């Protein structure tokens, strides 16, 4: 290949992929479902100082517009739309700037990205700022992704919002979704502990059946009913109370959070309460394996994002099994039920005992985003409630929100699939291999 490309004397001068024959994927549901529509992009630098200045100007202009009056935010679909009044006001504000701001379509695209960065992308949730740069946090694993950038100028818009150095947008040379890339393999397989819920999608999209392998030893995990609170303040107070109560028994506790911000907030509350603990998140990840491996020792309290335990067994310390094993406490339900099960699966491994429970509130992002009207009605009903408000109706609201979230994500993946099939059919240079 190297000789063909540049006439090099040795074929080892350039690394190439041998071919797409067989793939074995670890955490298959995360790659093939959760990140299915994530594009793999080959890009290069394209210096553009005018664009950098425009992103900084857009961040300033966005701060002058009013939510609800000049633009509307859809939390469910994660979109920002300018109103007619907003477009008119933007034209007035941008008139003195000239340049790209003279074109209505371009300035509206720029300001929409700036508003999206401000309203829907939150620091210590979707990203962190390290060494003067915006670094994306993987929503499903909680890990940092320093080599990735959001596309279409969104990364630059977030950088401008945080007042850090704004890099020029990269020029895209080629792109392919994970979904399309892995469907190119003639033989595809993988493994994960939470594929059962997605068996239909694995078959429909990848033509791959799911085979459930029995656990090495019978599972002894006890999953308690969710505890529900009326608001977030009451929820965090209840979580700390639960941790204190469990800690007094000597059992180790693993507390799962959805974001860096939530893990730091809980850590501050535990510190005030005098509870010694470890924190594992995208910012504090240097000793991840050691922290997780020690999370099963008696009396240990570990606060972690979704990255907790991936690839590392949490082994119980001496005498912990007799106390009931590891107690996993989730501080919020996720959009995919599989992710909840991944966190709960940190306890009761290899036949050990363990307990798992979720503590939720009517102000959680899941219900506010996917069932806002029902959540608002219940919030008014339980406005003065104190303590656990769990009921069949409240539990059903969270199930409905999770179902809607999963259905929306599936529709998005199928839309990408249709586009991929169209590209294969009309832009391919050869027919499908038999």
N, C-alpha and C positions, 0 to 999 in steps of 0.2 A: 504493500500500500504506500509506504514511504517513497519507493522508487517512482511510483505512478504520480504521486503528488508533486515531489520536488526533485526527483532524480538522486536522492540520497543513496550512498553506497550500502548502508545497512538498513534492513527492514526494522530493526529494533530502535532506530532513532526516533520513531513516532509511535505512540501508543494508540491502538485502535481496539474497538470492541470486536470480539470474535464472531458475534452473531446473536440473533435473538431466538435461541432454540428452547431453552428451559430456564424457568425462574422459580426459585423457592423463596417466599417472602415471610419474614418474621413480622409479628403483629399485623397479619394480613388485613384484618378489618380496618385498622387505622390507615393503611396505605391505599387499599382498594375501595374503601367506602368513605371514610372521614376526609381523606385528602384526594379523593378521586378526581375532582375538578381543578386541583392545584396545577398550574401550568409549569412545565419544565422549560425554562427559557435559556437560549444561548444569546448572549448580548455582549455589547462592547461599549466602550466609552465614546461619548459624542459631546465634547465641550460646547456649552451653549450659555454664555453669561447672561444673555438677554432673558432666557427662560428662568434662570436662577433668580434674577431680579423680579420677574413677574410673579413667581411663587411667593416671594417676600411681600410684594405689594398686595397680593391676594389675601394673605393672612391678615394684613392691616385692614383691608376693606371688609373682610368677613366680620371683624369685630364691630363694624358700624351698622350691621344689619340685625333686625329684630326677629327672633323666632316666633312663628305664628302669624306675623304680619308680612314679613318679607320672604320668608321661606317656611316650609313645613317639613317635619322630620318623621319618617316612618321607621319606628324601631323594629317592627316585625320584618320588613324587607330590607332594612338597613340602607335606606335611600334618603336623599335630601332633594327637594324640588323647590325651585324659586317660584314665587307667586308673580302675578302680573305687576303688582305693586313693587315687589322686590326687583324685578327686571328693570322697571322704570327708575327706581332709586339707584340701582347699580350703574345704569347708564349715566346718571348725573354725577355720581361719585368718581367714575372712571374717566370722564371726559377730559380732565386736565392731564391725565397720564399719557395719552397718545399711544403710539406703537400698537401692540397686539390688542390693547384695550379698546381700540376703535371698532373692532368687529364684534357684533352682538353675540354670535355663536361662541367665539373663542373666549370672550370675557365671562360668559355664563358658565362655560365648562370649567374655567379656572376657579371661579368663585364657588361653584358647586363642590369641587374637590376640597377647597379650603374649608367650607362649611362641614363637609363630611368628616374631614380630619378633626375638626373641633367638636362636633356633636357625637360622633359614633366611634371614634378611636381614642381610647382613654389611656393615659400613662399608667404603668404598672398593671395593666390589664391586657391590652393588645400589644403593647410594646414597653420597653424600658429605655432610658437614656444612659448610655455608658461611654465614657471617654469622649464626650461631645458628639455622640452619634446616636441616632434612633436605631434600636435593635428590636426586631420583631420577636414576640413571644408566641410559640405554637399554642393555639387555643386548646388542643387536645392533650398535649403532653406537658405543657408548662415549661418547655425547654426554650433556650435562646436559639435563634436562627440568624447568626451574624452574616451569613452569605446570601441571605434573601432580601429582596426589596419588593414592596408593593408596586404594582404597575400603573401606567397611565397617569403618572405624576402624583399619585397619592402619597408615596414615600416622601417626596419633596414637600408636599403640603403639610405633612405631619412634622417634618424637620423645621419648616418655617414657623409653624405654630409653637414649637418648643424653643425657638430662637437659637438653634444650633446651626452648624454649617450645612448649607443646602448644596448637594451635589447635582450636577447636570443630569437630567434623565438619560438613561442608557438607551442605545439604539438596539432594537430587537432584530436578530438575524434569523432566528427560528424558534418555534415553540410547539409544544405538544403536551396534552394533559396526561397525568398519571394514568388515567382511565384508558386513553388511547394507546399509550406506550406499552402498558403491560398486556393489552389485547393483541399486540404484535407478536408475542411469544407463542410458539407452537404448542408448548406444554407449560401450563401455569399451575403452581401449587403454593401452599403456604400453611401457616399455623398460627393460632391465636386462641386465647381462652374464652373469647366472646364472639364467636362467629355464628352461633345458633340463631340469634335474632335476625341476622341478615342473610339467611340461606336463600330466600327468594331472589334477592338482588345478585348474589354470587352466581346463581344459575342464569338469570335473565341477561345479565350483562357480560359475564365472563365464561358462561357455560361450564361452570365448575361446581360440582356438588359439594355439600358440607357433610362430613362424617364426624359424629360426636364420639370421642374416645373417652371411656369411663375413667374417672380419677383413680389414682394409684390406691388410695384408701377412701372409704366413705367420708363425705363432707359432714363435719359436725358444727357448721356455722349456724348461729341463731340470728335471724334478721328481724329486728323489732319494728313495729309500726312507726311511721314518721311522726315526729313531734312538730306541730305547726303553731306558729305565733302570728299575731296580727301585724306586726311591723318589724323592721330590721333591728331597731334598738332592742326590742324585747327578745328577738332571736339571739343576738350576740350575748345578751345577759344570760339567757337560758343555756347557751353553749358553754359558757364559762362555768356556770353552776353544775352542768353535767360533768365537765372535766374534773372539777373539784371533787364531786361525789365519787366518781370512778377512781380517781387518783388515791383517795383515802383507802380504797380496798387493796392498793398495791398493783393493780393491773396496768400494763402498758397501754397507752392510747395513741392512735394515729388519727389526726384530724385533717381531713381533706378539704381544700379550698379551691375555688375556680380561678383565682387570680392572685398575682403578687400583692396587690393592694389589700385584698381580704386577709391573706396570710400575715402581712405586716400589722394590720389592724388588730387581729386576734392576738398576735404576739405581744403587742403593747398592752392589751387588756390582761393577759396572763402575767406580764411583768408587774403590773400594778397590783395584781392579786397575790404576788409572791410565789408564783408557780414556776419552777425551773423547767425549761423546755428547750427543744432544738427547732430551728426553722429551716426548711428546705424549699427553695423556690428558684426562679430563673436568675435572681440576683445572688442568692447564697447557695451556690451549687458546687463549690470546690470540693467538698468532701461528701458528695451524694451517696456513694456506695457505703461508706462507713456509717453515716447517719442512719440510713435505712436498715442496714444490717443490725444496728444496735437498738432499733426501735422496739424490739420485742423483750427487752430487759425489764425487770420488775420496776414499777414506778416511773418509767420513762414516758415523757410527753413529747410527741413529735407533731409539728404543724407543717403541712406540705401541700404543694399544688399537685396537679395530676401526675407529675413526673414520679411521684412516690412509688418506689418498689419496682419500677420497670427493670426487669432483668436481674433483680436481687431478691433473694428469699429473706423474709423476716422471720428469723428463728427465735423461738421463745426461750427466755432465760430460765434458770433453775427455779422450779416451783411455780412458774407462771401458769402452766397448764392447769394446775390444781385451783388456781384463782379464777379460771374461766377463759384464759388466753387473751390474745390481743383484741382490744376494743377499737373498732373503726367508726369514726364519727364524721359524717358528711355534712358540710355546712350549707349545701345547696344542691338541688337536683340539676342534672345536666340536660342538654337538649337531646342527647341520645342515651337511651336507657342502658346501652352497652357500656358507656363510660362509667355510669354509676356502679355497674356490676364489676368493672375492673378495679374500682377503688375498694368495694366490699370484699373483693377477692384477695386483698392483702391479708385478711384474717383467716383463720381456720385452714391453713394449708397443711397438706400431707397428713390429714386425719386429726390435726390438733383442734382443740376447741377454740371458739372465737365468737365475737358478737359484732354486729354492724347495725348502724342506725343513721337516719338522715334527720336533720333539723332544718325546717324551711319556714319561710314567712310569705305573707301575701304581697310583700314588696320585692320579692326576688325577681331578677331579670326574666326568668323563664315565663312566669305568669304575666308580668307586665308587658312582655313583648308579644306573646301568642294568644293570651285570653284577657286583654286589657279591660274590657267591659265587665266581665264576670269578676275579675280580681278587684275592680273598683267597687262593685256592689258588695262583695264580701268584706272589703275593708271598711266600708261604712257600717255594715252590720256588726262587725267585731271591733269597732273603733275604741270602745272602752273595755274590751276584754283583757284579762290578765291571765297569763299561763297558757297551757296547751289548749288550742281550739280545734284539734284534729277531729274530724268526723268523716263519714263516708262521702259527704258532699265536697269537703275541702280536699280530701284525697283524690276525688274524681276530677277536680279542677286541675290538679298537677298532672294527672294522667292525660287529660285532654290537651294540656299545653305541650306535653312531651310528644304526644301523638301528632299534633299539628307541626311541631318543629321537625320531626323525623320525616313527615310527609312532604313538607316544603323542601327539605334538603334532597329528598329522593327526586322530586320534580326537577330540581336544578341539575342533578347528576344526569337524569334522562335527557334533559335539553342539550347538555354537552355531548351526550352519546349520539343524539340525532345529528348534531353538527359534525362529529367525527365520522359517522357513517356517510354523510354527504360528501365530506372531503375524500374519503376512500373511494367512493363511487365515481365522482366526477373529476377529481384531480389526481388520481393515481396513475402511474405509468405502466402498471402491470396488474393482472388479475390476482385474485386471492389464491394462495397456495393450497393445493389439494393434499 
